[in-house]
Every structure is written in structure tokens, then in C-alpha cells.
């Protein structure tokens, strides 16, 4: 591919990488400790990006995943950037768009991303999420999703208590302010689906009802698998290429076209 491929980190190397970031950042918001990193789940994300030769990433919900996805994407850049530049007219190669409702959590997530990952373009976006109706179904949507081409999408937000307003009196925000329950039902990907390139990989962290909602409403040919070990719903867009550039992306990914 024109570059020397960077080896995938071992579990031990990955753990050391994450622990070094904990020591470098405050890991508190308003004086309270934030969620500790789940090394097992994060390593699963890291290896999916590396093994599937991902070129660009969109994540819904900033967090430890932002650092891990940026790290994996940078290693991919070092491994096959020349092939992408020469063969794929990609609008935003080796870029990560991270969408969140909370500037506090997003700023902490970005603080973890060190300067040695600066060649990965990180596009942070803060947007409100609101209840809406799409094709006659109650759901929620972010107000703003700018143009962006991703072949890896990670869905882990927004939380139910971040979704505002209601539709016909209904909301995913059940319970009290202190104990908010409900089922997240993000529908942004239904709007973006026509623009996704063949070979796109979607990973949903938990959120089983949301995964089922998308699976029932997607229009294109998605291969679906539930990973019980990590509680992840994994979708792969299996279609013929649009043209020579999307074909080149599939050639790059050749050998990684399953859902593992």
C-alpha cells in the first residue's frame, strides 16, 4: 500500500497507553470523577478500526472512545495513507468527527488526545438532541450533523437525559432528574444512510432497542451481528461499490469484509 504497516498493539501495550493518559489528565468534571475506561470494550473498538482499515470515523458521544479511535486512525494513516491519497478521492481522510450534547465531557475527551495524534483531523461538534418524528415513529435527532464521510460509525450517545422537548407529550427521558430512565432511540443514521459508502462499519455500544430500531428501518443491505461478549451491535454495509473510488476503498479493506 506504499506505507510500512504499523503493528496492532497488544492488550498489554494498549493498557499501558490508556493508563498513561489517565495520569496526564484531571479526569474530573465539576469536582466529580468521570467514568473509568473500560479497557476490554475500548480494545475491541481499537482493533475493529485497525483490522478493518478504517479511513474516517464518526462517533456519537465523546469519551475515552475519542482517544482510542484517534489513536487507531492515526496508526491507519501511517500504514496506508499513500494508497488513500493515490486511489481514493475521499473528502475527509483520517478525520474523526465526535458529536456530543455536553461541552464539558467533550472537552475532557479532547484533552486526552495528545499532540502526537495531531495529524488526525478531529472535528468536535456540540449539538442539542431533541425528540422528533421520523416516518411516523418517535425518535430523537441531533440538531446539526455537518457533511462528513465515515466508514466507521460508533453510536454511544446521546443519553436519554440529554434529549430535550417531547413529541405528543412523549419523551425518552423517563423518571426524575436524579434517576432518568428510558430507551435511547437515535435516528440520525437513518438520515445519513443514503450517503454511506459500501463497506461502512457501524458499532453500537449496548442500546439494544436503538439497534433494533435502526435494523428495522435501514433501507440498504446491512449484515448484522450481536457481539455478546462486548454487548455491541455490529452492522456492515455490504453492497457493490458506487464507482472507482468506493471500489478502491473496498480493495483497501479486502480480507476484512466480514463483521468481525
VEXVO-650787 format. One line per 4 residues: number of its first residue (from 0); their letters; for each residue y, x, z of N, C-alpha, C. Coordinates in Angstrom, 2 decimals, always signed. Layout:
residues N
NUM	a	Y X Z Y X Z Y X Z; ...
This chain:
residues 260
0	xxxx	-1.20 +0.81 +0.00 +0.00 +0.00 +0.00 +1.27 +0.85 +0.00; +1.13 +2.17 -0.02 +2.30 +3.02 -0.09 +2.83 +3.51 +1.22; +2.26 +3.04 +2.34 +2.64 +3.50 +3.67 +1.38 +3.92 +4.41; +1.55 +4.70 +5.46 +0.43 +5.03 +6.34 +0.29 +3.91 +7.36
4	xxxx	-0.89 +3.28 +7.39 -1.05 +2.11 +8.25 -1.07 +2.52 +9.72; -0.28 +1.82 +10.53 -0.20 +2.07 +11.97 -1.41 +1.44 +12.64; -2.14 +2.18 +13.46 -3.31 +1.60 +14.14 -2.91 +0.45 +15.06; -3.78 -0.53 +15.17 -3.58 -1.63 +16.11 -3.78 -1.11 +17.53
8	xxxx	-2.88 -1.44 +18.43 -3.00 -0.98 +19.82 -4.27 -1.53 +20.47; -4.88 -0.72 +21.29 -5.99 -1.19 +22.11 -5.46 -2.07 +23.24; -6.34 -2.75 +23.93 -5.93 -3.59 +25.07 -5.22 -2.74 +26.12; -5.73 -1.55 +26.38 -5.13 -0.68 +27.39 -3.74 -0.22 +26.95
12	xxxx	-3.60 +0.18 +25.70 -2.30 +0.60 +25.18 -1.30 -0.56 +25.22; -1.78 -1.74 +24.89 -0.91 -2.92 +24.89 -0.43 -3.24 +26.31; -1.32 -3.16 +27.27 -0.96 -3.42 +28.67 +0.10 -2.44 +29.13; -0.06 -1.18 +28.79 +0.92 -0.16 +29.18 +2.27 -0.44 +28.55
16	xxxx	+2.27 -0.90 +27.30 +3.50 -1.23 +26.60 +4.24 -2.37 +27.31; +3.52 -3.43 +27.68 +4.14 -4.57 +28.36 +4.65 -4.17 +29.74; +3.86 -3.43 +30.49 +4.27 -3.03 +31.84 +5.53 -2.17 +31.81; +5.68 -1.36 +30.79 +6.88 -0.53 +30.68 +8.12 -1.40 +30.49
20	xxxx	+7.98 -2.54 +29.83 +9.11 -3.44 +29.61 +9.48 -4.19 +30.88; +8.48 -4.51 +31.71 +8.76 -5.17 +32.98 +9.63 -4.27 +33.85; +9.36 -2.98 +33.83 +10.10 -2.02 +34.64 +11.53 -1.82 +34.13; +11.78 -2.14 +32.86 +13.09 -1.88 +32.27 +14.04 -3.06 +32.33
24	xxxx	+13.55 -4.27 +32.65 +14.40 -5.46 +32.63 +14.37 -6.15 +33.99; +15.36 -7.00 +34.23 +15.52 -7.63 +35.54 +14.46 -8.69 +35.82; +14.04 -9.43 +34.78 +13.02 -10.49 +34.89 +13.42 -11.59 +35.87; +14.71 -11.84 +36.02 +15.19 -12.95 +36.84 +16.26 -13.72 +36.08
28	xxxx	+16.33 -15.01 +36.34 +17.40 -15.87 +35.84 +17.94 -16.65 +37.02; +19.24 -16.54 +37.28 +19.87 -17.16 +38.44 +19.16 -16.78 +39.73; +18.72 -15.52 +39.80 +18.11 -15.01 +41.01 +16.65 -15.37 +41.20; +16.07 -16.14 +40.28 +14.68 -16.55 +40.40 +13.83 -15.83 +39.36
32	xxxx	+12.63 -15.43 +39.79 +11.73 -14.70 +38.89 +11.26 -15.62 +37.77; +11.16 -15.07 +36.57 +10.66 -15.84 +35.43 +9.15 -15.69 +35.34; +8.56 -16.39 +34.38 +7.10 -16.34 +34.22 +6.64 -14.91 +33.95; +5.56 -14.51 +34.63 +4.96 -13.21 +34.35 +4.24 -13.27 +33.01
36	xxxx	+4.15 -12.16 +32.31 +3.48 -12.17 +31.00 +1.99 -12.41 +31.13; +1.45 -13.23 +30.24 +0.00 -13.45 +30.16 -0.53 -12.46 +29.13; -1.06 -11.34 +29.60 -1.44 -10.25 +28.72 -2.51 -10.67 +27.71; -3.42 -11.51 +28.14 -4.51 -11.92 +27.26 -3.97 -12.72 +26.07
40	xxxx	-3.11 -13.71 +26.35 -2.55 -14.53 +25.29 -1.63 -13.72 +24.38; -0.84 -12.83 +25.00 +0.09 -12.02 +24.22 -0.64 -11.05 +23.30; -1.73 -10.50 +23.79 -2.50 -9.58 +22.94 -3.13 -10.33 +21.76; -3.51 -11.58 +22.00 -4.03 -12.41 +20.91 -2.97 -12.61 +19.84
44	xxxx	-1.72 -12.86 +20.24 -0.63 -13.01 +19.27 -0.41 -11.71 +18.51; -0.36 -10.62 +19.26 -0.12 -9.31 +18.64 -1.16 -9.01 +17.56; -2.43 -9.21 +17.88 -3.49 -8.88 +16.92 -3.48 -9.83 +15.72; -3.10 -11.09 +15.92 -3.02 -12.03 +14.79 -1.97 -11.57 +13.78
48	xxxx	-0.83 -11.12 +14.28 +0.23 -10.65 +13.38 -0.21 -9.38 +12.66; -0.86 -8.47 +13.38 -1.30 -7.21 +12.76 -2.45 -7.45 +11.78; -3.46 -8.17 +12.23 -4.66 -8.35 +11.40 -4.39 -9.16 +10.14; -3.42 -10.08 +10.22 -3.11 -10.95 +9.08 -1.95 -10.44 +8.24
52	xxxx	-1.49 -9.22 +8.53 -0.45 -8.54 +7.73 +0.75 -9.45 +7.49; +1.30 -9.90 +8.60 +2.42 -10.84 +8.57 +3.71 -10.11 +8.18; +4.54 -10.79 +7.38 +5.78 -10.21 +6.87 +7.01 -10.76 +7.58; +6.99 -12.04 +7.99 +8.14 -12.64 +8.65 +7.65 -13.72 +9.61
56	xxxx	+8.37 -13.88 +10.73 +7.90 -14.74 +11.82 +9.01 -15.69 +12.25; +8.62 -16.94 +12.52 +9.50 -17.90 +13.18 +8.80 -18.36 +14.46; +9.50 -18.27 +15.58 +8.92 -18.76 +16.83 +9.85 -19.82 +17.43; +9.22 -20.85 +17.97 +9.93 -21.90 +18.68 +9.66 -21.71 +20.16
60	xxxx	+10.66 -21.23 +20.90 +10.50 -20.92 +22.31 +10.51 -19.42 +22.54; +11.65 -18.88 +22.99 +11.76 -17.44 +23.24 +11.06 -17.07 +24.55; +10.57 -15.85 +24.64 +9.91 -15.40 +25.86 +9.30 -14.03 +25.66; +8.25 -13.74 +26.40 +7.54 -12.47 +26.20 +7.00 -12.37 +24.77
64	xxxx	+6.72 -13.53 +24.18 +6.23 -13.53 +22.81 +7.23 -12.88 +21.86; +8.53 -13.00 +22.14 +9.55 -12.43 +21.26 +9.38 -10.93 +21.14; +9.18 -10.27 +22.26 +8.94 -8.82 +22.27 +7.67 -8.47 +21.52; +6.59 -9.18 +21.82 +5.29 -8.85 +21.24 +5.29 -9.08 +19.72
68	xxxx	+5.89 -10.18 +19.29 +5.95 -10.46 +17.85 +6.81 -9.43 +17.13; +7.92 -9.02 +17.76 +8.78 -8.00 +17.15 +8.05 -6.66 +17.05; +7.29 -6.32 +18.08 +6.53 -5.06 +18.08 +5.49 -5.07 +16.96; +4.73 -6.15 +16.87 +3.69 -6.25 +15.84 +4.31 -6.23 +14.44
72	xxxx	+5.44 -6.91 +14.28 +6.09 -6.97 +12.98 +6.63 -5.60 +12.58; +7.12 -4.85 +13.55 +7.62 -3.50 +13.24 +6.48 -2.58 +12.81; +5.33 -2.71 +13.43 +4.18 -1.91 +13.02 +3.72 -2.30 +11.62; +3.81 -3.58 +11.29 +3.51 -4.01 +9.92 +4.52 -3.43 +8.94
76	xxxx	+5.79 -3.40 +9.32 +6.83 -2.82 +8.46 +6.50 -1.36 +8.16; +6.12 -0.62 +9.17 +5.79 +0.78 +8.98 +4.53 +0.96 +8.14; +3.67 -0.05 +8.14 +2.38 +0.05 +7.46 +2.44 -0.31 +5.98; +3.25 -1.33 +5.60 +3.21 -1.76 +4.20 +4.56 -2.22 +3.67
80	xxxx	+5.64 -1.68 +4.19 +6.96 -2.05 +3.70 +7.14 -1.74 +2.21; +6.61 -0.62 +1.76 +6.77 -0.25 +0.35 +6.16 -1.29 -0.58; +4.96 -1.77 -0.22 +4.31 -2.79 -1.05 +5.15 -4.05 -1.11; +5.69 -4.48 +0.02 +6.52 -5.69 +0.06 +7.76 -5.51 -0.80
84	xxxx	+8.43 -4.36 -0.65 +9.66 -4.12 -1.40 +9.42 -4.09 -2.91; +8.27 -3.57 -3.32 +7.99 -3.38 -4.73 +7.35 -4.59 -5.41; +6.71 -5.46 -4.63 +5.90 -6.51 -5.24 +6.24 -7.95 -4.82; +7.01 -8.10 -3.75 +7.26 -9.45 -3.23 +8.76 -9.68 -3.12
88	xxxx	+9.27 -10.65 -3.83 +10.68 -10.99 -3.72 +10.86 -11.90 -2.50; +10.74 -11.27 -1.33 +10.78 -12.03 -0.08 +12.22 -12.13 +0.42; +12.68 -13.33 +0.79 +14.09 -13.49 +1.18 +14.45 -12.86 +2.52; +13.48 -12.71 +3.43 +13.79 -12.15 +4.75 +12.60 -11.34 +5.30
92	xxxx	+12.26 -10.23 +4.61 +11.09 -9.46 +5.06 +11.33 -8.79 +6.41; +10.27 -8.74 +7.21 +10.26 -8.07 +8.51 +11.41 -8.57 +9.39; +11.50 -9.91 +9.43 +12.50 -10.60 +10.24 +11.80 -11.56 +11.18; +12.42 -11.77 +12.34 +11.90 -12.69 +13.35 +13.02 -13.64 +13.74
96	xxxx	+12.85 -14.93 +13.45 +13.78 -15.95 +13.92 +13.21 -16.59 +15.17; +13.96 -16.56 +16.27 +13.50 -17.14 +17.52 +14.44 -18.27 +17.91; +13.89 -19.47 +18.06 +14.67 -20.69 +18.28 +14.41 -21.18 +19.70; +15.49 -21.48 +20.42 +15.35 -21.92 +21.80 +16.49 -22.86 +22.17
100	xxxx	+16.27 -23.66 +23.21 +17.33 -24.51 +23.76 +18.15 -23.78 +24.81; +17.57 -22.76 +25.44 +18.19 -22.09 +26.58 +18.69 -20.70 +26.19; +19.98 -20.48 +26.29 +20.53 -19.15 +26.03 +20.12 -18.17 +27.13; +19.92 -18.66 +28.36 +19.53 -17.77 +29.46 +18.15 -17.16 +29.21
104	xxxx	+17.18 -18.00 +28.88 +15.84 -17.49 +28.62 +15.80 -16.65 +27.35; +16.56 -17.06 +26.35 +16.56 -16.29 +25.11 +17.20 -14.92 +25.31; +18.29 -14.85 +26.06 +18.94 -13.56 +26.30 +18.03 -12.60 +27.04; +17.27 -13.13 +28.01 +16.32 -12.27 +28.73 +15.23 -11.79 +27.78
108	xxxx	+14.75 -12.69 +26.91 +13.72 -12.30 +25.95 +14.24 -11.19 +25.03; +15.48 -11.31 +24.58 +16.05 -10.30 +23.69 +16.31 -8.99 +24.41; +16.58 -9.05 +25.71 +16.82 -7.84 +26.50 +15.58 -6.94 +26.52; +14.41 -7.56 +26.41 +13.17 -6.78 +26.46 +12.92 -6.00 +25.17
112	xxxx	+13.54 -6.44 +24.07 +13.29 -5.82 +22.77 +14.11 -4.53 +22.68; +13.43 -3.41 +22.69 +14.11 -2.11 +22.78 +14.71 -1.68 +21.45; +15.56 -0.66 +21.52 +16.26 -0.17 +20.34 +15.32 +0.42 +19.30; +14.14 +0.85 +19.71 +13.22 +1.43 +18.73 +12.62 +0.38 +17.80
116	xxxx	+12.92 -0.92 +18.08 +12.48 -2.00 +17.19 +13.65 -2.53 +16.36; +14.72 -1.76 +16.29 +15.95 -2.23 +15.66 +15.80 -2.51 +14.17; +14.80 -1.93 +13.52 +14.65 -2.15 +12.09 +13.98 -3.47 +11.77; +13.50 -4.16 +12.80 +13.09 -5.55 +12.64 +14.33 -6.41 +12.85
120	xxxx	+14.63 -7.25 +11.88 +15.81 -8.13 +11.99 +15.46 -9.32 +12.87; +16.13 -9.42 +14.02 +15.89 -10.53 +14.93 +17.06 -11.51 +14.81; +16.73 -12.75 +14.53 +17.73 -13.80 +14.32 +17.59 -14.83 +15.43; +18.35 -14.68 +16.52 +18.28 -15.65 +17.62 +19.07 -16.90 +17.30
124	xxxx	+18.53 -18.05 +17.65 +19.20 -19.31 +17.40 +19.07 -20.21 +18.63; +20.21 -20.70 +19.11 +20.23 -21.70 +20.18 +20.56 -23.04 +19.56; +19.72 -24.02 +19.81 +19.93 -25.35 +19.24 +19.43 -26.40 +20.22; +20.10 -27.53 +20.25 +19.63 -28.63 +21.08 +18.47 -29.33 +20.39
128	xxxx	+17.51 -29.79 +21.20 +16.38 -30.58 +20.69 +16.58 -32.02 +21.14; +16.42 -32.95 +20.21 +16.67 -34.36 +20.51 +15.50 -35.23 +20.04; +15.31 -36.34 +20.76 +14.36 -37.34 +20.31 +14.81 -37.89 +18.96; +13.83 -38.22 +18.12 +14.13 -38.71 +16.78 +12.98 -39.60 +16.32
132	xxxx	+13.14 -40.17 +15.14 +12.06 -40.92 +14.50 +11.85 -40.33 +13.12; +10.60 -39.96 +12.82 +10.26 -39.40 +11.52 +9.05 -40.14 +10.98; +9.20 -40.74 +9.81 +8.12 -41.53 +9.20 +7.60 -42.59 +10.16; +8.54 -43.22 +10.89 +8.18 -44.31 +11.79 +7.55 -43.87 +13.10
136	xxxx	+7.57 -42.56 +13.39 +6.94 -42.06 +14.61 +7.97 -41.36 +15.50; +7.88 -41.63 +16.80 +8.75 -40.96 +17.76 +8.35 -39.50 +17.88; +9.34 -38.62 +17.90 +9.09 -37.19 +17.98 +10.40 -36.53 +18.41; +10.46 -35.21 +18.38 +11.75 -34.56 +18.62 +11.95 -33.43 +17.61
140	xxxx	+13.23 -33.15 +17.33 +13.63 -32.16 +16.34 +14.77 -31.31 +16.89; +14.78 -30.04 +16.54 +15.96 -29.22 +16.80 +17.09 -29.68 +15.89; +18.32 -29.57 +16.38 +19.47 -29.96 +15.57 +19.64 -29.08 +14.35; +19.35 -27.77 +14.52 +19.62 -26.80 +13.46 +18.42 -25.90 +13.25
144	xxxx	+17.95 -25.79 +12.02 +16.96 -24.80 +11.62 +17.46 -24.19 +10.31; +18.05 -23.00 +10.34 +18.61 -22.41 +9.11 +17.51 -22.03 +8.12; +17.88 -21.80 +6.84 +16.89 -21.36 +5.85 +16.21 -20.06 +6.30; +14.89 -20.06 +6.26 +14.13 -18.89 +6.67 +12.71 -19.03 +6.14
148	xxxx	+12.15 -17.96 +5.60 +10.78 -17.97 +5.08 +9.88 -17.18 +6.03; +8.92 -17.86 +6.63 +8.00 -17.22 +7.57 +6.56 -17.41 +7.10; +5.73 -16.38 +7.26 +4.30 -16.55 +7.02 +3.52 -16.55 +8.33; +4.24 -16.52 +9.46 +3.63 -16.71 +10.78 +4.60 -17.55 +11.60
152	xxxx	+4.10 -18.65 +12.15 +4.93 -19.54 +12.98 +4.23 -19.71 +14.32; +5.00 -19.50 +15.38 +4.47 -19.65 +16.74 +5.22 -20.78 +17.42; +4.50 -21.83 +17.80 +5.10 -23.02 +18.40 +4.79 -23.05 +19.89; +5.84 -22.81 +20.70 +5.69 -22.82 +22.16 +6.94 -23.40 +22.82
156	xxxx	+7.66 -24.24 +22.12 +8.86 -24.84 +22.66 +9.38 -25.88 +21.67; +10.26 -26.77 +22.15 +10.86 -26.81 +23.48 +9.95 -27.50 +24.50; +10.25 -27.28 +25.78 +9.59 -28.04 +26.83 +10.15 -29.46 +26.85; +9.38 -30.36 +27.42 +9.81 -31.77 +27.45 +11.15 -31.95 +28.15
160	xxxx	+11.40 -31.18 +29.23 +12.64 -31.36 +29.97 +13.85 -30.78 +29.24; +13.63 -30.15 +28.07 +14.74 -29.64 +27.27 +15.13 -30.60 +26.15; +14.39 -31.69 +26.00 +14.64 -32.64 +24.91 +15.59 -33.73 +25.40; +16.70 -33.93 +24.68 +17.73 -34.86 +25.12 +17.62 -36.20 +24.39
164	xxxx	+18.40 -37.16 +24.87 +18.51 -38.55 +24.39 +17.15 -39.25 +24.34; +17.11 -40.41 +23.73 +15.86 -41.17 +23.58 +15.93 -41.97 +22.29; +14.79 -42.51 +21.91 +14.74 -43.42 +20.76 +14.14 -44.73 +21.24; +14.91 -45.82 +21.09 +14.48 -47.14 +21.56 +14.09 -47.10 +23.05
168	xxxx	+14.78 -46.25 +23.81 +14.51 -46.13 +25.23 +13.38 -45.20 +25.58; +12.70 -44.63 +24.56 +11.54 -43.76 +24.82 +11.94 -42.30 +24.74; +11.34 -41.49 +25.62 +11.58 -40.05 +25.62 +10.31 -39.34 +26.05; +10.17 -38.08 +25.68 +9.05 -37.27 +26.17 +9.34 -36.73 +27.56
172	xxxx	+10.53 -37.02 +28.07 +10.96 -36.50 +29.36 +10.64 -37.52 +30.46; +9.40 -37.51 +30.95 +8.96 -38.46 +31.97 +9.32 -37.92 +33.35; +9.15 -38.78 +34.35 +9.26 -38.33 +35.74 +10.70 -38.06 +36.16; +10.85 -37.24 +37.19 +12.15 -36.92 +37.74 +12.65 -35.60 +37.18
176	xxxx	+13.88 -35.22 +37.54 +14.43 -33.94 +37.11 +13.62 -32.78 +37.67; +13.08 -32.95 +38.88 +12.30 -31.89 +39.52 +10.88 -31.80 +38.99; +10.33 -32.93 +38.58 +8.94 -32.95 +38.10 +8.90 -33.73 +36.79; +9.20 -33.03 +35.70 +9.24 -33.66 +34.38 +7.90 -33.50 +33.68
180	xxxx	+7.30 -34.64 +33.34 +6.03 -34.64 +32.64 +6.23 -35.12 +31.21; +5.16 -35.30 +30.51 +5.25 -35.82 +29.15 +4.52 -34.94 +28.17; +4.51 -35.36 +26.93 +3.82 -34.62 +25.88 +4.84 -34.16 +24.85; +5.00 -32.85 +24.65 +5.92 -32.38 +23.61 +5.42 -32.83 +22.24
184	xxxx	+6.36 -33.20 +21.38 +6.00 -33.72 +20.06 +6.96 -33.18 +19.01; +7.02 -31.86 +18.88 +7.92 -31.21 +17.93 +7.49 -31.54 +16.51; +8.46 -31.97 +15.69 +8.17 -32.35 +14.31 +8.88 -31.49 +13.29; +9.53 -30.42 +13.74 +10.30 -29.57 +12.83 +9.46 -29.05 +11.66
188	xxxx	+8.19 -28.74 +11.93 +7.35 -28.16 +10.89 +7.01 -29.16 +9.79; +7.10 -30.45 +10.08 +6.88 -31.44 +9.03 +8.01 -31.40 +8.00; +9.22 -31.07 +8.47 +10.35 -30.93 +7.56 +10.27 -29.62 +6.78; +9.74 -28.59 +7.42 +9.69 -27.27 +6.79 +8.46 -27.08 +5.90
192	xxxx	+7.44 -27.92 +6.07 +6.16 -27.71 +5.39 +6.26 -27.49 +3.88; +7.08 -28.23 +3.14 +7.11 -28.02 +1.69 +7.57 -26.63 +1.27; +8.25 -25.93 +2.17 +8.83 -24.63 +1.83 +7.95 -23.45 +2.26; +6.84 -23.71 +2.92 +5.99 -22.64 +3.42 +5.13 -22.06 +2.30
196	xxxx	+4.99 -20.74 +2.29 +4.19 -20.06 +1.27 +2.71 -20.17 +1.60; +1.86 -20.25 +0.58 +0.40 -20.19 +0.82 +0.04 -18.96 +1.64; -0.91 -19.14 +2.55 -1.30 -18.06 +3.44 -0.62 -18.09 +4.79; +0.36 -18.99 +4.97 +1.09 -19.08 +6.24 +0.14 -19.42 +7.38
200	xxxx	+0.35 -18.76 +8.51 -0.46 -18.96 +9.71 +0.41 -19.60 +10.77; -0.06 -20.69 +11.36 +0.63 -21.40 +12.45 -0.23 -21.33 +13.69; +0.36 -20.88 +14.80 -0.33 -20.82 +16.08 +0.45 -21.67 +17.08; -0.22 -22.63 +17.71 +0.39 -23.50 +18.71 -0.24 -23.18 +20.06
204	xxxx	+0.60 -22.86 +21.03 +0.13 -22.47 +22.36 -0.06 -23.72 +23.20; -1.33 -24.12 +23.43 -1.59 -25.36 +24.15 -1.09 -26.53 +23.33; -0.35 -27.45 +24.00 +0.32 -28.55 +23.30 -0.63 -29.29 +22.36; -1.79 -29.68 +22.91 -2.84 -30.28 +22.08 -2.40 -31.55 +21.36
208	xxxx	-1.64 -32.42 +22.05 -1.19 -33.66 +21.41 -0.25 -33.36 +20.26; +0.62 -32.37 +20.44 +1.54 -31.97 +19.38 +0.77 -31.40 +18.19; -0.25 -30.59 +18.47 -1.07 -30.04 +17.39 -1.76 -31.15 +16.61; -2.26 -32.16 +17.32 -2.92 -33.28 +16.65 -1.93 -34.09 +15.82
212	xxxx	-0.72 -34.27 +16.35 +0.35 -34.97 +15.62 +0.64 -34.27 +14.29; +0.77 -32.96 +14.32 +1.04 -32.21 +13.10 -0.15 -32.27 +12.15; -1.35 -32.12 +12.71 -2.56 -32.14 +11.87 -2.68 -33.48 +11.12; -2.32 -34.56 +11.77 -2.42 -35.89 +11.15 -1.31 -36.16 +10.15
216	xxxx	-0.21 -35.41 +10.23 +0.94 -35.69 +9.38 +1.24 -34.63 +8.32; +0.61 -33.47 +8.42 +0.78 -32.47 +7.37 +0.30 -33.04 +6.03; +0.95 -32.65 +4.95 +0.61 -33.13 +3.61 -0.19 -32.12 +2.79; -0.13 -30.85 +3.19 -0.74 -29.80 +2.37 -2.12 -29.42 +2.93
220	xxxx	-2.76 -28.43 +2.32 -4.15 -28.10 +2.63 -4.22 -27.06 +3.75; -4.32 -27.53 +4.98 -4.39 -26.66 +6.14 -5.82 -26.57 +6.66; -6.26 -25.36 +6.93 -7.53 -25.15 +7.62 -7.21 -25.02 +9.10; -7.90 -25.77 +9.94 -7.58 -25.86 +11.37 -8.74 -25.38 +12.23
224	xxxx	-8.40 -24.68 +13.30 -9.41 -24.27 +14.29 -8.78 -24.25 +15.67; -9.53 -24.74 +16.66 -9.08 -24.65 +18.05 -9.76 -23.48 +18.73; -8.97 -22.58 +19.29 -9.48 -21.40 +19.99 -9.52 -21.72 +21.47; -10.70 -22.07 +21.97 -10.86 -22.49 +23.36 -10.54 -21.37 +24.34
228	xxxx	-10.85 -20.13 +23.96 -10.64 -19.00 +24.88 -9.16 -18.84 +25.23; -8.28 -19.04 +24.25 -6.84 -18.83 +24.48 -6.06 -20.14 +24.53; -6.74 -21.29 +24.38 -6.08 -22.59 +24.29 -5.00 -22.54 +23.20; -5.41 -22.10 +22.03 -4.50 -22.00 +20.89 -5.04 -22.84 +19.72
232	xxxx	-4.14 -23.54 +19.07 -4.47 -24.30 +17.86 -3.99 -23.47 +16.67; -4.91 -23.13 +15.78 -4.61 -22.20 +14.70 -4.76 -22.91 +13.36; -3.70 -22.90 +12.57 -3.68 -23.52 +11.24 -3.43 -22.44 +10.19; -4.16 -22.52 +9.10 -3.94 -21.62 +7.97 -3.68 -22.46 +6.72
236	xxxx	-2.60 -22.17 +6.00 -2.26 -22.89 +4.78 -3.03 -22.27 +3.61; -4.08 -22.96 +3.19 -4.96 -22.46 +2.14 -4.65 -23.16 +0.82; -3.87 -22.50 -0.02 -3.50 -23.05 -1.32 -3.38 -21.93 -2.34; -3.38 -22.31 -3.60 -3.15 -21.35 -4.65 -1.69 -20.89 -4.60
240	xxxx	-1.39 -19.67 -5.03 -0.01 -19.18 -4.98 +0.92 -19.97 -5.88; +2.20 -20.00 -5.51 +3.22 -20.67 -6.32 +3.47 -19.91 -7.63; +3.43 -18.57 -7.54 +3.74 -17.71 -8.68 +3.41 -16.28 -8.32; +3.95 -15.34 -9.06 +3.54 -13.94 -8.90 +3.94 -13.35 -7.55
244	xxxx	+5.06 -13.80 -6.97 +5.49 -13.21 -5.71 +4.63 -13.71 -4.54; +4.36 -15.01 -4.52 +3.48 -15.52 -3.46 +2.05 -15.03 -3.67; +1.67 -14.77 -4.93 +0.35 -14.18 -5.20 +0.27 -12.77 -4.64; +1.36 -12.01 -4.77 +1.38 -10.65 -4.23 +1.25 -10.66 -2.71
248	xxxx	+1.85 -11.68 -2.06 +1.71 -11.80 -0.61 +0.25 -12.06 -0.23; -0.43 -12.89 -1.01 -1.85 -13.16 -0.74 -2.70 -11.93 -1.01; -2.34 -11.15 -2.01 -3.07 -9.90 -2.27 -2.92 -8.96 -1.08; -1.71 -8.88 -0.53 -1.50 -8.07 +0.67 -2.41 -8.50 +1.80
252	xxxx	-2.58 -9.82 +1.95 -3.38 -10.37 +3.04 -4.87 -10.41 +2.72; -5.25 -9.99 +1.54 -6.65 -10.11 +1.11 -7.59 -9.55 +2.16; -8.60 -10.34 +2.48 -9.53 -9.93 +3.53 -9.19 -10.52 +4.86; -8.02 -11.22 +4.96 -7.64 -11.84 +6.23 -7.27 -13.30 +6.02
256	xxxx	-7.97 -13.97 +5.09 -7.61 -15.33 +4.72 -8.38 -16.39 +5.48; -9.12 -16.00 +6.51 -9.71 -17.00 +7.39 -8.71 -17.41 +8.44; -9.16 -18.02 +9.53 -8.23 -18.43 +10.59 -8.37 -17.57 +11.83; -9.20 -16.54 +11.80 -9.34 -15.68 +12.98 -8.15 -14.74 +13.08
